[in-house]
Amino acid sequence: EVDGSFVVQNNPGLTSIDASSLGCVDDVTLEGNDLSDDDRANLLVQLMCASDASLVVFAASNADDFCAGDETEVEDLYINAAASETVDLTCLEVVTGSVEIENSSVPAIDLSNLTSIGEELFVHDNTEIELLDLSSLGAVGEALTLSGNDAIGELLWTSPTVLDGGISITSNGSMGTLDLSGIESVDGTISISSNSSAHVERIDLSGLTVIDDSINI
């Protein structure tokens, strides 16, 4: 049993990890090792104990396989992908639980038809993602956190949206445009800070009419 996090990173000679007797872990990080893509994916699936109703994406092909079916809704969405192509999840419309995108080295993630997230949206520590398209997202049940993403230059969120939590956008080194024009109501604080001052040029909050707390930029 692990009550905290399971972190294995920056071990360039490490090719195998046997944690077959370990139960479910809430926070898993596997990066910078020499595990094969299949071994890494299998270990993540084992430790996460994701439900059958959830979608776990380790490669663009996982998204393609899901969208080849008729499903448009999942319980939780977890993306931890390494690929040279965009992760295309344009078929996905509803996530009843949470969305977490972490440690991904893909150029873009297309969630442009996603309309609702029941719980939180957490996008963190991604090295290569340049574009995150959430342009149809209309409701988030908890908070939005966007943190430690080195390459994201543009966030598109233009559909009318109500957030039942706050917004935290911090330490994203290449952020140039924050189009949050669709966000109408935030039940919490909006905090936008420590993003590279050399890149941030435009923040659009033109649709915001209600905020339950404060705005800190």
Salt bridges, closest charged atoms under 4 A:
GLU100 OE2 - HIS124 NE2 2.74
GLU102 OE1 - HIS124 NE2 3.22
ASP125 OD2 - HIS124 ND1 2.85
ASP204 OD2 - ARG202 NH1 3.47
